[in-house]
Amino acid sequence: MKKIIGGGIFFISGISLYVNVLEPTIKLASTLDSWTTPPGRLGTSIETLGINYLMKFSYLLMALGFILIMWGLFENNLKKLSFKKNKK
């Protein structure tokens, strides 16, 4: 249960960070006069603000939270499977 709660906190923190970083990025993207095509308007505004590391950190928090939630949900099933293998 602790893993599920911790994972939920990480996941919600990652979403909150992503939304809070995305808001000023979208405001800047709407005022851009020119941008390069490969990253696009949003990617150019992220590079201009220099917040690539925050976006990556929010992705990391969401992924870590998801992994912890799944681990907490299926921990008992994994223990049962490993016990059956050791019993044979």
PDB file of N, CA, C and O in Angstrom, chain B, residues numbered from 101:
ATOM      1  N   MET B 101       0.820  -1.189   0.000  1.00  0.00           N
ATOM      2  CA  MET B 101       0.000   0.000   0.000  1.00  0.00           C
ATOM      3  C   MET B 101       0.867   1.258   0.000  1.00  0.00           C
ATOM      4  O   MET B 101       0.502   2.269  -0.600  1.00  0.00           O
ATOM      5  N   LYS B 102       2.022   1.191   0.679  1.00  0.00           N
ATOM      6  CA  LYS B 102       2.910   2.354   0.729  1.00  0.00           C
ATOM      7  C   LYS B 102       3.463   2.686  -0.649  1.00  0.00           C
ATOM      8  O   LYS B 102       3.635   3.856  -0.989  1.00  0.00           O
ATOM      9  N   LYS B 103       3.742   1.648  -1.446  1.00  0.00           N
ATOM     10  CA  LYS B 103       4.257   1.881  -2.795  1.00  0.00           C
ATOM     11  C   LYS B 103       3.206   2.553  -3.668  1.00  0.00           C
ATOM     12  O   LYS B 103       3.535   3.413  -4.485  1.00  0.00           O
ATOM     13  N   ILE B 104       1.955   2.170  -3.501  1.00  0.00           N
ATOM     14  CA  ILE B 104       0.880   2.762  -4.297  1.00  0.00           C
ATOM     15  C   ILE B 104       0.704   4.234  -3.933  1.00  0.00           C
ATOM     16  O   ILE B 104       0.538   5.075  -4.817  1.00  0.00           O
ATOM     17  N   ILE B 105       0.739   4.547  -2.657  1.00  0.00           N
ATOM     18  CA  ILE B 105       0.587   5.943  -2.226  1.00  0.00           C
ATOM     19  C   ILE B 105       1.781   6.774  -2.687  1.00  0.00           C
ATOM     20  O   ILE B 105       1.610   7.878  -3.205  1.00  0.00           O
ATOM     21  N   GLY B 106       2.982   6.247  -2.501  1.00  0.00           N
ATOM     22  CA  GLY B 106       4.180   6.957  -2.958  1.00  0.00           C
ATOM     23  C   GLY B 106       4.190   7.150  -4.462  1.00  0.00           C
ATOM     24  O   GLY B 106       4.553   8.217  -4.957  1.00  0.00           O
ATOM     25  N   GLY B 107       3.790   6.115  -5.187  1.00  0.00           N
ATOM     26  CA  GLY B 107       3.716   6.224  -6.639  1.00  0.00           C
ATOM     27  C   GLY B 107       2.689   7.243  -7.080  1.00  0.00           C
ATOM     28  O   GLY B 107       2.911   7.981  -8.040  1.00  0.00           O
ATOM     29  N   GLY B 108       1.566   7.288  -6.384  1.00  0.00           N
ATOM     30  CA  GLY B 108       0.545   8.286  -6.703  1.00  0.00           C
ATOM     31  C   GLY B 108       1.041   9.697  -6.465  1.00  0.00           C
ATOM     32  O   GLY B 108       0.743  10.609  -7.236  1.00  0.00           O
ATOM     33  N   ILE B 109       1.800   9.875  -5.390  1.00  0.00           N
ATOM     34  CA  ILE B 109       2.359  11.205  -5.108  1.00  0.00           C
ATOM     35  C   ILE B 109       3.364  11.601  -6.187  1.00  0.00           C
ATOM     36  O   ILE B 109       3.350  12.738  -6.659  1.00  0.00           O
ATOM     37  N   PHE B 110       4.238  10.665  -6.581  1.00  0.00           N
ATOM     38  CA  PHE B 110       5.191  10.961  -7.652  1.00  0.00           C
ATOM     39  C   PHE B 110       4.470  11.277  -8.958  1.00  0.00           C
ATOM     40  O   PHE B 110       4.830  12.225  -9.657  1.00  0.00           O
ATOM     41  N   PHE B 111       3.455  10.484  -9.285  1.00  0.00           N
ATOM     42  CA  PHE B 111       2.734  10.671 -10.545  1.00  0.00           C
ATOM     43  C   PHE B 111       2.021  12.021 -10.575  1.00  0.00           C
ATOM     44  O   PHE B 111       2.098  12.743 -11.569  1.00  0.00           O
ATOM     45  N   ILE B 112       1.333  12.360  -9.498  1.00  0.00           N
ATOM     46  CA  ILE B 112       0.618  13.640  -9.440  1.00  0.00           C
ATOM     47  C   ILE B 112       1.609  14.806  -9.425  1.00  0.00           C
ATOM     48  O   ILE B 112       1.339  15.850 -10.019  1.00  0.00           O
ATOM     49  N   SER B 113       2.744  14.640  -8.759  1.00  0.00           N
ATOM     50  CA  SER B 113       3.771  15.691  -8.764  1.00  0.00           C
ATOM     51  C   SER B 113       4.324  15.914 -10.167  1.00  0.00           C
ATOM     52  O   SER B 113       4.559  17.051 -10.574  1.00  0.00           O
ATOM     53  N   GLY B 114       4.528  14.831 -10.901  1.00  0.00           N
ATOM     54  CA  GLY B 114       5.009  14.949 -12.275  1.00  0.00           C
ATOM     55  C   GLY B 114       4.012  15.653 -13.170  1.00  0.00           C
ATOM     56  O   GLY B 114       4.393  16.486 -13.993  1.00  0.00           O
ATOM     57  N   ILE B 115       2.734  15.326 -13.016  1.00  0.00           N
ATOM     58  CA  ILE B 115       1.700  15.990 -13.809  1.00  0.00           C
ATOM     59  C   ILE B 115       1.621  17.465 -13.447  1.00  0.00           C
ATOM     60  O   ILE B 115       1.501  18.314 -14.330  1.00  0.00           O
ATOM     61  N   SER B 116       1.686  17.776 -12.168  1.00  0.00           N
ATOM     62  CA  SER B 116       1.631  19.169 -11.721  1.00  0.00           C
ATOM     63  C   SER B 116       2.818  19.969 -12.262  1.00  0.00           C
ATOM     64  O   SER B 116       2.645  21.095 -12.730  1.00  0.00           O
ATOM     65  N   LEU B 117       4.002  19.401 -12.201  1.00  0.00           N
ATOM     66  CA  LEU B 117       5.182  20.081 -12.731  1.00  0.00           C
ATOM     67  C   LEU B 117       5.054  20.289 -14.234  1.00  0.00           C
ATOM     68  O   LEU B 117       5.385  21.361 -14.741  1.00  0.00           O
ATOM     69  N   TYR B 118       4.578  19.278 -14.947  1.00  0.00           N
ATOM     70  CA  TYR B 118       4.414  19.380 -16.398  1.00  0.00           C
ATOM     71  C   TYR B 118       3.441  20.496 -16.767  1.00  0.00           C
ATOM     72  O   TYR B 118       3.716  21.285 -17.671  1.00  0.00           O
ATOM     73  N   VAL B 119       2.316  20.566 -16.078  1.00  0.00           N
ATOM     74  CA  VAL B 119       1.315  21.597 -16.376  1.00  0.00           C
ATOM     75  C   VAL B 119       1.856  22.980 -16.038  1.00  0.00           C
ATOM     76  O   VAL B 119       1.652  23.926 -16.799  1.00  0.00           O
ATOM     77  N   ASN B 120       2.539  23.110 -14.911  1.00  0.00           N
ATOM     78  CA  ASN B 120       3.077  24.411 -14.517  1.00  0.00           C
ATOM     79  C   ASN B 120       4.210  24.871 -15.425  1.00  0.00           C
ATOM     80  O   ASN B 120       4.422  26.074 -15.574  1.00  0.00           O
ATOM     81  N   VAL B 121       4.934  23.954 -16.027  1.00  0.00           N
ATOM     82  CA  VAL B 121       5.975  24.316 -16.984  1.00  0.00           C
ATOM     83  C   VAL B 121       5.354  24.618 -18.346  1.00  0.00           C
ATOM     84  O   VAL B 121       5.835  25.490 -19.070  1.00  0.00           O
ATOM     85  N   LEU B 122       4.310  23.914 -18.687  1.00  0.00           N
ATOM     86  CA  LEU B 122       3.694  24.074 -20.001  1.00  0.00           C
ATOM     87  C   LEU B 122       2.943  25.394 -20.140  1.00  0.00           C
ATOM     88  O   LEU B 122       2.847  25.932 -21.243  1.00  0.00           O
ATOM     89  N   GLU B 123       2.413  25.920 -19.048  1.00  0.00           N
ATOM     90  CA  GLU B 123       1.629  27.159 -19.115  1.00  0.00           C
ATOM     91  C   GLU B 123       2.439  28.345 -19.646  1.00  0.00           C
ATOM     92  O   GLU B 123       1.992  28.982 -20.600  1.00  0.00           O
ATOM     93  N   PRO B 124       3.617  28.679 -19.076  1.00  0.00           N
ATOM     94  CA  PRO B 124       4.369  29.802 -19.655  1.00  0.00           C
ATOM     95  C   PRO B 124       4.917  29.493 -21.048  1.00  0.00           C
ATOM     96  O   PRO B 124       5.123  30.399 -21.856  1.00  0.00           O
ATOM     97  N   THR B 125       5.150  28.212 -21.322  1.00  0.00           N
ATOM     98  CA  THR B 125       5.628  27.830 -22.640  1.00  0.00           C
ATOM     99  C   THR B 125       4.579  28.130 -23.701  1.00  0.00           C
ATOM    100  O   THR B 125       4.906  28.635 -24.775  1.00  0.00           O
ATOM    101  N   ILE B 126       3.334  27.824 -23.407  1.00  0.00           N
ATOM    102  CA  ILE B 126       2.255  28.085 -24.359  1.00  0.00           C
ATOM    103  C   ILE B 126       2.048  29.585 -24.537  1.00  0.00           C
ATOM    104  O   ILE B 126       1.773  30.049 -25.644  1.00  0.00           O
ATOM    105  N   LYS B 127       2.180  30.344 -23.451  1.00  0.00           N
ATOM    106  CA  LYS B 127       2.048  31.798 -23.567  1.00  0.00           C
ATOM    107  C   LYS B 127       3.129  32.372 -24.472  1.00  0.00           C
ATOM    108  O   LYS B 127       2.850  33.254 -25.284  1.00  0.00           O
ATOM    109  N   LEU B 128       4.365  31.882 -24.340  1.00  0.00           N
ATOM    110  CA  LEU B 128       5.443  32.351 -25.201  1.00  0.00           C
ATOM    111  C   LEU B 128       5.247  31.873 -26.634  1.00  0.00           C
ATOM    112  O   LEU B 128       5.523  32.613 -27.577  1.00  0.00           O
ATOM    113  N   ALA B 129       4.773  30.644 -26.803  1.00  0.00           N
ATOM    114  CA  ALA B 129       4.583  30.102 -28.151  1.00  0.00           C
ATOM    115  C   ALA B 129       3.554  30.901 -28.935  1.00  0.00           C
ATOM    116  O   ALA B 129       3.651  31.000 -30.158  1.00  0.00           O
ATOM    117  N   SER B 130       2.579  31.466 -28.257  1.00  0.00           N
ATOM    118  CA  SER B 130       1.559  32.238 -28.972  1.00  0.00           C
ATOM    119  C   SER B 130       2.087  33.588 -29.446  1.00  0.00           C
ATOM    120  O   SER B 130       1.491  34.207 -30.328  1.00  0.00           O
ATOM    121  N   THR B 131       3.196  34.051 -28.873  1.00  0.00           N
ATOM    122  CA  THR B 131       3.751  35.348 -29.276  1.00  0.00           C
ATOM    123  C   THR B 131       4.982  35.223 -30.162  1.00  0.00           C
ATOM    124  O   THR B 131       5.555  36.243 -30.547  1.00  0.00           O
ATOM    125  N   LEU B 132       5.407  34.018 -30.498  1.00  0.00           N
ATOM    126  CA  LEU B 132       6.602  33.849 -31.326  1.00  0.00           C
ATOM    127  C   LEU B 132       6.348  34.354 -32.738  1.00  0.00           C
ATOM    128  O   LEU B 132       5.298  34.097 -33.326  1.00  0.00           O
ATOM    129  N   ASP B 133       7.329  35.079 -33.272  1.00  0.00           N
ATOM    130  CA  ASP B 133       7.219  35.550 -34.650  1.00  0.00           C
ATOM    131  C   ASP B 133       7.754  34.521 -35.630  1.00  0.00           C
ATOM    132  O   ASP B 133       7.189  34.334 -36.708  1.00  0.00           O
ATOM    133  N   SER B 134       8.840  33.853 -35.263  1.00  0.00           N
ATOM    134  CA  SER B 134       9.419  32.850 -36.158  1.00  0.00           C
ATOM    135  C   SER B 134       9.912  31.667 -35.329  1.00  0.00           C
ATOM    136  O   SER B 134      10.277  31.815 -34.163  1.00  0.00           O
ATOM    137  N   TRP B 135       9.915  30.506 -35.947  1.00  0.00           N
ATOM    138  CA  TRP B 135      10.387  29.298 -35.286  1.00  0.00           C
ATOM    139  C   TRP B 135      10.886  28.342 -36.347  1.00  0.00           C
ATOM    140  O   TRP B 135      10.537  28.456 -37.522  1.00  0.00           O
ATOM    141  N   THR B 136      11.696  27.412 -35.927  1.00  0.00           N
ATOM    142  CA  THR B 136      12.207  26.422 -36.865  1.00  0.00           C
ATOM    143  C   THR B 136      11.244  25.252 -36.924  1.00  0.00           C
ATOM    144  O   THR B 136      10.554  24.947 -35.951  1.00  0.00           O
ATOM    145  N   THR B 137      11.208  24.610 -38.059  1.00  0.00           N
ATOM    146  CA  THR B 137      10.207  23.575 -38.293  1.00  0.00           C
ATOM    147  C   THR B 137      10.414  22.300 -37.471  1.00  0.00           C
ATOM    148  O   THR B 137       9.433  21.816 -36.905  1.00  0.00           O
ATOM    149  N   PRO B 138      11.621  21.716 -37.360  1.00  0.00           N
ATOM    150  CA  PRO B 138      11.708  20.445 -36.643  1.00  0.00           C
ATOM    151  C   PRO B 138      11.198  20.458 -35.205  1.00  0.00           C
ATOM    152  O   PRO B 138      10.406  19.580 -34.865  1.00  0.00           O
ATOM    153  N   PRO B 139      11.595  21.395 -34.333  1.00  0.00           N
ATOM    154  CA  PRO B 139      10.984  21.336 -33.003  1.00  0.00           C
ATOM    155  C   PRO B 139       9.601  21.960 -32.969  1.00  0.00           C
ATOM    156  O   PRO B 139       8.817  21.667 -32.066  1.00  0.00           O
ATOM    157  N   GLY B 140       9.286  22.810 -33.928  1.00  0.00           N
ATOM    158  CA  GLY B 140       7.968  23.438 -33.953  1.00  0.00           C
ATOM    159  C   GLY B 140       7.873  24.618 -33.005  1.00  0.00           C
ATOM    160  O   GLY B 140       8.854  25.021 -32.379  1.00  0.00           O
ATOM    161  N   ARG B 141       6.691  25.152 -32.917  1.00  0.00           N
ATOM    162  CA  ARG B 141       6.466  26.350 -32.103  1.00  0.00           C
ATOM    163  C   ARG B 141       6.651  26.054 -30.614  1.00  0.00           C
ATOM    164  O   ARG B 141       7.303  26.822 -29.906  1.00  0.00           O
ATOM    165  N   LEU B 142       6.088  24.957 -30.141  1.00  0.00           N
ATOM    166  CA  LEU B 142       6.204  24.613 -28.720  1.00  0.00           C
ATOM    167  C   LEU B 142       7.640  24.254 -28.351  1.00  0.00           C
ATOM    168  O   LEU B 142       8.140  24.675 -27.308  1.00  0.00           O
ATOM    169  N   GLY B 143       8.304  23.474 -29.206  1.00  0.00           N
ATOM    170  CA  GLY B 143       9.694  23.101 -28.937  1.00  0.00           C
ATOM    171  C   GLY B 143      10.629  24.292 -28.929  1.00  0.00           C
ATOM    172  O   GLY B 143      11.560  24.357 -28.126  1.00  0.00           O
ATOM    173  N   THR B 144      10.380  25.234 -29.825  1.00  0.00           N
ATOM    174  CA  THR B 144      11.196  26.446 -29.857  1.00  0.00           C
ATOM    175  C   THR B 144      11.000  27.274 -28.599  1.00  0.00           C
ATOM    176  O   THR B 144      11.963  27.829 -28.069  1.00  0.00           O
ATOM    177  N   SER B 145       9.782  27.367 -28.117  1.00  0.00           N
ATOM    178  CA  SER B 145       9.546  28.136 -26.892  1.00  0.00           C
ATOM    179  C   SER B 145      10.140  27.434 -25.668  1.00  0.00           C
ATOM    180  O   SER B 145      10.588  28.101 -24.736  1.00  0.00           O
ATOM    181  N   ILE B 146      10.151  26.110 -25.658  1.00  0.00           N
ATOM    182  CA  ILE B 146      10.800  25.373 -24.563  1.00  0.00           C
ATOM    183  C   ILE B 146      12.299  25.637 -24.575  1.00  0.00           C
ATOM    184  O   ILE B 146      12.904  25.842 -23.522  1.00  0.00           O
ATOM    185  N   GLU B 147      12.905  25.634 -25.771  1.00  0.00           N
ATOM    186  CA  GLU B 147      14.337  25.922 -25.876  1.00  0.00           C
ATOM    187  C   GLU B 147      14.642  27.363 -25.488  1.00  0.00           C
ATOM    188  O   GLU B 147      15.664  27.630 -24.856  1.00  0.00           O
ATOM    189  N   THR B 148      13.764  28.294 -25.862  1.00  0.00           N
ATOM    190  CA  THR B 148      13.978  29.700 -25.535  1.00  0.00           C
ATOM    191  C   THR B 148      13.941  29.925 -24.029  1.00  0.00           C
ATOM    192  O   THR B 148      14.762  30.665 -23.488  1.00  0.00           O
ATOM    193  N   LEU B 149      12.998  29.293 -23.359  1.00  0.00           N
ATOM    194  CA  LEU B 149      12.889  29.442 -21.907  1.00  0.00           C
ATOM    195  C   LEU B 149      13.947  28.633 -21.160  1.00  0.00           C
ATOM    196  O   LEU B 149      14.235  28.914 -19.997  1.00  0.00           O
ATOM    197  N   GLY B 150      14.527  27.631 -21.823  1.00  0.00           N
ATOM    198  CA  GLY B 150      15.560  26.808 -21.191  1.00  0.00           C
ATOM    199  C   GLY B 150      15.019  25.883 -20.124  1.00  0.00           C
ATOM    200  O   GLY B 150      15.643  25.719 -19.075  1.00  0.00           O
ATOM    201  N   ILE B 151      13.880  25.281 -20.367  1.00  0.00           N
ATOM    202  CA  ILE B 151      13.253  24.423 -19.354  1.00  0.00           C
ATOM    203  C   ILE B 151      13.181  22.969 -19.796  1.00  0.00           C
ATOM    204  O   ILE B 151      12.295  22.227 -19.372  1.00  0.00           O
ATOM    205  N   ASN B 152      14.121  22.562 -20.654  1.00  0.00           N
ATOM    206  CA  ASN B 152      14.148  21.168 -21.099  1.00  0.00           C
ATOM    207  C   ASN B 152      14.306  20.209 -19.927  1.00  0.00           C
ATOM    208  O   ASN B 152      13.663  19.160 -19.883  1.00  0.00           O
ATOM    209  N   TYR B 153      15.163  20.573 -18.980  1.00  0.00           N
ATOM    210  CA  TYR B 153      15.421  19.682 -17.843  1.00  0.00           C
ATOM    211  C   TYR B 153      14.179  19.517 -16.966  1.00  0.00           C
ATOM    212  O   TYR B 153      13.960  18.447 -16.399  1.00  0.00           O
ATOM    213  N   LEU B 154      13.363  20.572 -16.851  1.00  0.00           N
ATOM    214  CA  LEU B 154      12.135  20.445 -16.056  1.00  0.00           C
ATOM    215  C   LEU B 154      11.124  19.527 -16.732  1.00  0.00           C
ATOM    216  O   LEU B 154      10.435  18.755 -16.065  1.00  0.00           O
ATOM    217  N   MET B 155      11.039  19.613 -18.057  1.00  0.00           N
ATOM    218  CA  MET B 155      10.133  18.720 -18.781  1.00  0.00           C
ATOM    219  C   MET B 155      10.583  17.268 -18.617  1.00  0.00           C
ATOM    220  O   MET B 155       9.766  16.381 -18.370  1.00  0.00           O
ATOM    221  N   LYS B 156      11.886  17.039 -18.755  1.00  0.00           N
ATOM    222  CA  LYS B 156      12.401  15.674 -18.605  1.00  0.00           C
ATOM    223  C   LYS B 156      12.221  15.168 -17.176  1.00  0.00           C
ATOM    224  O   LYS B 156      11.925  13.991 -16.966  1.00  0.00           O
ATOM    225  N   PHE B 157      12.400  16.052 -16.193  1.00  0.00           N
ATOM    226  CA  PHE B 157      12.205  15.661 -14.801  1.00  0.00           C
ATOM    227  C   PHE B 157      10.741  15.317 -14.531  1.00  0.00           C
ATOM    228  O   PHE B 157      10.454  14.394 -13.769  1.00  0.00           O
ATOM    229  N   SER B 158       9.815  16.050 -15.149  1.00  0.00           N
ATOM    230  CA  SER B 158       8.396  15.728 -14.961  1.00  0.00           C
ATOM    231  C   SER B 158       8.066  14.379 -15.593  1.00  0.00           C
ATOM    232  O   SER B 158       7.275  13.614 -15.041  1.00  0.00           O
ATOM    233  N   TYR B 159       8.672  14.077 -16.757  1.00  0.00           N
ATOM    234  CA  TYR B 159       8.475  12.759 -17.365  1.00  0.00           C
ATOM    235  C   TYR B 159       9.022  11.661 -16.460  1.00  0.00           C
ATOM    236  O   TYR B 159       8.409  10.604 -16.313  1.00  0.00           O
ATOM    237  N   LEU B 160      10.177  11.921 -15.858  1.00  0.00           N
ATOM    238  CA  LEU B 160      10.784  10.945 -14.951  1.00  0.00           C
ATOM    239  C   LEU B 160       9.901  10.696 -13.733  1.00  0.00           C
ATOM    240  O   LEU B 160       9.716   9.549 -13.325  1.00  0.00           O
ATOM    241  N   LEU B 161       9.358  11.760 -13.153  1.00  0.00           N
ATOM    242  CA  LEU B 161       8.469  11.601 -11.995  1.00  0.00           C
ATOM    243  C   LEU B 161       7.222  10.799 -12.353  1.00  0.00           C
ATOM    244  O   LEU B 161       6.797   9.931 -11.590  1.00  0.00           O
ATOM    245  N   MET B 162       6.635  11.091 -13.518  1.00  0.00           N
ATOM    246  CA  MET B 162       5.436  10.356 -13.924  1.00  0.00           C
ATOM    247  C   MET B 162       5.748   8.883 -14.171  1.00  0.00           C
ATOM    248  O   MET B 162       4.974   8.011 -13.777  1.00  0.00           O
ATOM    249  N   ALA B 163       6.882   8.601 -14.824  1.00  0.00           N
ATOM    250  CA  ALA B 163       7.255   7.211 -15.086  1.00  0.00           C
ATOM    251  C   ALA B 163       7.549   6.464 -13.785  1.00  0.00           C
ATOM    252  O   ALA B 163       7.115   5.327 -13.607  1.00  0.00           O
ATOM    253  N   LEU B 164       8.281   7.100 -12.887  1.00  0.00           N
ATOM    254  CA  LEU B 164       8.595   6.476 -11.598  1.00  0.00           C
ATOM    255  C   LEU B 164       7.328   6.218 -10.793  1.00  0.00           C
ATOM    256  O   LEU B 164       7.185   5.163 -10.174  1.00  0.00           O
ATOM    257  N   GLY B 165       6.417   7.171 -10.800  1.00  0.00           N
ATOM    258  CA  GLY B 165       5.150   6.991 -10.103  1.00  0.00           C
ATOM    259  C   GLY B 165       4.342   5.847 -10.675  1.00  0.00           C
ATOM    260  O   GLY B 165       3.762   5.056  -9.931  1.00  0.00           O
ATOM    261  N   PHE B 166       4.300   5.754 -12.006  1.00  0.00           N
ATOM    262  CA  PHE B 166       3.558   4.665 -12.651  1.00  0.00           C
ATOM    263  C   PHE B 166       4.173   3.311 -12.309  1.00  0.00           C
ATOM    264  O   PHE B 166       3.454   2.352 -12.029  1.00  0.00           O
ATOM    265  N   ILE B 167       5.494   3.235 -12.331  1.00  0.00           N
ATOM    266  CA  ILE B 167       6.168   1.974 -12.005  1.00  0.00           C
ATOM    267  C   ILE B 167       5.895   1.573 -10.558  1.00  0.00           C
ATOM    268  O   ILE B 167       5.628   0.404 -10.282  1.00  0.00           O
ATOM    269  N   LEU B 168       5.961   2.527  -9.637  1.00  0.00           N
ATOM    270  CA  LEU B 168       5.687   2.210  -8.229  1.00  0.00           C
ATOM    271  C   LEU B 168       4.242   1.765  -8.019  1.00  0.00           C
ATOM    272  O   LEU B 168       3.982   0.849  -7.239  1.00  0.00           O
ATOM    273  N   ILE B 169       3.311   2.402  -8.702  1.00  0.00           N
ATOM    274  CA  ILE B 169       1.905   2.001  -8.579  1.00  0.00           C
ATOM    275  C   ILE B 169       1.719   0.574  -9.076  1.00  0.00           C
ATOM    276  O   ILE B 169       1.066  -0.233  -8.414  1.00  0.00           O
ATOM    277  N   MET B 170       2.286   0.256 -10.234  1.00  0.00           N
ATOM    278  CA  MET B 170       2.147  -1.096 -10.781  1.00  0.00           C
ATOM    279  C   MET B 170       2.836  -2.125  -9.890  1.00  0.00           C
ATOM    280  O   MET B 170       2.322  -3.227  -9.698  1.00  0.00           O
ATOM    281  N   TRP B 171       3.989  -1.770  -9.351  1.00  0.00           N
ATOM    282  CA  TRP B 171       4.707  -2.675  -8.456  1.00  0.00           C
ATOM    283  C   TRP B 171       3.880  -2.938  -7.204  1.00  0.00           C
ATOM    284  O   TRP B 171       3.788  -4.080  -6.754  1.00  0.00           O
ATOM    285  N   GLY B 172       3.286  -1.909  -6.643  1.00  0.00           N
ATOM    286  CA  GLY B 172       2.455  -2.080  -5.453  1.00  0.00           C
ATOM    287  C   GLY B 172       1.200  -2.893  -5.722  1.00  0.00           C
ATOM    288  O   GLY B 172       0.756  -3.662  -4.870  1.00  0.00           O
ATOM    289  N   LEU B 173       0.630  -2.723  -6.912  1.00  0.00           N
ATOM    290  CA  LEU B 173      -0.591  -3.460  -7.236  1.00  0.00           C
ATOM    291  C   LEU B 173      -0.331  -4.948  -7.451  1.00  0.00           C
ATOM    292  O   LEU B 173      -1.131  -5.787  -7.036  1.00  0.00           O
ATOM    293  N   PHE B 174       0.784  -5.274  -8.097  1.00  0.00           N
ATOM    294  CA  PHE B 174       1.027  -6.661  -8.475  1.00  0.00           C
ATOM    295  C   PHE B 174       2.099  -7.346  -7.634  1.00  0.00           C
ATOM    296  O   PHE B 174       2.593  -8.408  -8.014  1.00  0.00           O
ATOM    297  N   GLU B 175       2.465  -6.761  -6.506  1.00  0.00           N
ATOM    298  CA  GLU B 175       3.519  -7.332  -5.673  1.00  0.00           C
ATOM    299  C   GLU B 175       3.123  -8.705  -5.122  1.00  0.00           C
ATOM    300  O   GLU B 175       3.935  -9.630  -5.130  1.00  0.00           O
ATOM    301  N   ASN B 176       1.906  -8.844  -4.654  1.00  0.00           N
ATOM    302  CA  ASN B 176       1.467 -10.130  -4.092  1.00  0.00           C
ATOM    303  C   ASN B 176       1.435 -11.217  -5.155  1.00  0.00           C
ATOM    304  O   ASN B 176       1.794 -12.363  -4.881  1.00  0.00           O
ATOM    305  N   ASN B 177       1.008 -10.870  -6.365  1.00  0.00           N
ATOM    306  CA  ASN B 177       0.979 -11.860  -7.441  1.00  0.00           C
ATOM    307  C   ASN B 177       2.385 -12.313  -7.807  1.00  0.00           C
ATOM    308  O   ASN B 177       2.601 -13.493  -8.084  1.00  0.00           O
ATOM    309  N   LEU B 178       3.335 -11.399  -7.810  1.00  0.00           N
ATOM    310  CA  LEU B 178       4.711 -11.763  -8.128  1.00  0.00           C
ATOM    311  C   LEU B 178       5.308 -12.656  -7.050  1.00  0.00           C
ATOM    312  O   LEU B 178       6.066 -13.575  -7.361  1.00  0.00           O
ATOM    313  N   LYS B 179       4.979 -12.400  -5.792  1.00  0.00           N
ATOM    314  CA  LYS B 179       5.480 -13.246  -4.707  1.00  0.00           C
ATOM    315  C   LYS B 179       4.906 -14.656  -4.817  1.00  0.00           C
ATOM    316  O   LYS B 179       5.613 -15.634  -4.576  1.00  0.00           O
ATOM    317  N   LYS B 180       3.625 -14.767  -5.182  1.00  0.00           N
ATOM    318  CA  LYS B 180       3.011 -16.083  -5.342  1.00  0.00           C
ATOM    319  C   LYS B 180       3.659 -16.846  -6.483  1.00  0.00           C
ATOM    320  O   LYS B 180       3.894 -18.049  -6.368  1.00  0.00           O
ATOM    321  N   LEU B 181       3.952 -16.163  -7.586  1.00  0.00           N
ATOM    322  CA  LEU B 181       4.589 -16.824  -8.718  1.00  0.00           C
ATOM    323  C   LEU B 181       5.989 -17.305  -8.364  1.00  0.00           C
ATOM    324  O   LEU B 181       6.367 -18.415  -8.737  1.00  0.00           O
ATOM    325  N   SER B 182       6.753 -16.507  -7.664  1.00  0.00           N
ATOM    326  CA  SER B 182       8.111 -16.917  -7.304  1.00  0.00           C
ATOM    327  C   SER B 182       8.079 -18.055  -6.283  1.00  0.00           C
ATOM    328  O   SER B 182       8.962 -18.913  -6.301  1.00  0.00           O
ATOM    329  N   PHE B 183       7.081 -18.084  -5.394  1.00  0.00           N
ATOM    330  CA  PHE B 183       6.963 -19.164  -4.420  1.00  0.00           C
ATOM    331  C   PHE B 183       6.640 -20.475  -5.124  1.00  0.00           C
ATOM    332  O   PHE B 183       7.174 -21.521  -4.755  1.00  0.00           O
ATOM    333  N   LYS B 184       5.772 -20.434  -6.134  1.00  0.00           N
ATOM    334  CA  LYS B 184       5.428 -21.650  -6.873  1.00  0.00           C
ATOM    335  C   LYS B 184       6.632 -22.192  -7.625  1.00  0.00           C
ATOM    336  O   LYS B 184       6.805 -23.407  -7.711  1.00  0.00           O
ATOM    337  N   LYS B 185       7.467 -21.319  -8.170  1.00  0.00           N
ATOM    338  CA  LYS B 185       8.654 -21.775  -8.886  1.00  0.00           C
ATOM    339  C   LYS B 185       9.643 -22.428  -7.930  1.00  0.00           C
ATOM    340  O   LYS B 185      10.256 -23.439  -8.271  1.00  0.00           O
ATOM    341  N   ASN B 186       9.803 -21.865  -6.745  1.00  0.00           N
ATOM    342  CA  ASN B 186      10.734 -22.425  -5.766  1.00  0.00           C
ATOM    343  C   ASN B 186      10.217 -23.737  -5.192  1.00  0.00           C
ATOM    344  O   ASN B 186      11.011 -24.590  -4.796  1.00  0.00           O
ATOM    345  N   LYS B 187       8.902 -23.911  -5.142  1.00  0.00           N
ATOM    346  CA  LYS B 187       8.305 -25.116  -4.572  1.00  0.00           C
ATOM    347  C   LYS B 187       8.530 -26.320  -5.474  1.00  0.00           C
ATOM    348  O   LYS B 187       8.696 -27.438  -4.986  1.00  0.00           O
ATOM    349  N   LYS B 188       8.536 -26.103  -6.778  1.00  0.00           N
ATOM    350  CA  LYS B 188       8.716 -27.222  -7.720  1.00  0.00           C
ATOM    351  C   LYS B 188      10.114 -27.655  -7.708  1.00  0.00           C
ATOM    352  O   LYS B 188      10.479 -28.583  -8.429  1.00  0.00           O
TER     353      LYS B 188
END
